[in-house]
Amino acid sequence: MSEHDQSAREEARRRLSEPEDDHELHSALEWMRVDHPRLWEVLHRVHLSHDADPSEPEEWRRADEGSQEKDMLDHYEKAMGVLAIALQ
């Protein structure tokens, strides 16, 4: 992952932590909800739901290969990449 890609993902994470009045973020998330529901679901779980837990991806990184947690981490990483591109 390039430095630019990492920077774009960090910006997306920051915006997810402060979503109020971010119309561009809301549009990108709505697009993901419709066109990429599995990716949207993992972002919702980690960042948007009332019981969101932003620490989950770190927990998933420690899971065994082939586990459901590793699958969730893969989806999360893909979702953050797609969101970062949509916000550029």
WOCORBEL-V544332 format. One line per field, one symbol per residue. phi: phi as a letter, one per 30 degrees, with the letter a starting at -180 (. if undefined). psi: psi as a letter, one per 40 degrees, with the letter a starting at -180 (. if undefined). burial: + if it has 16 or more other C-alpha atoms within 10 Angstrom, else -. Layout:
BEGIN
phi: ???
psi: ???
burial: ???
END
This chain:
BEGIN
phi: .ddddddddddddddddbdeicddddddddededcbedddedddddbcddcebddeedddddddeidddddddeddddddddddddcd
psi: hiddddddddddddddegehegdddddddddddddgddddddddddddidfigeeddddddeiiieiddddddddddddddddddde.
burial: -------++-+++--+--------+--++--++----+++++++++++-------++--+--------++-++++++-++++++-++-
END
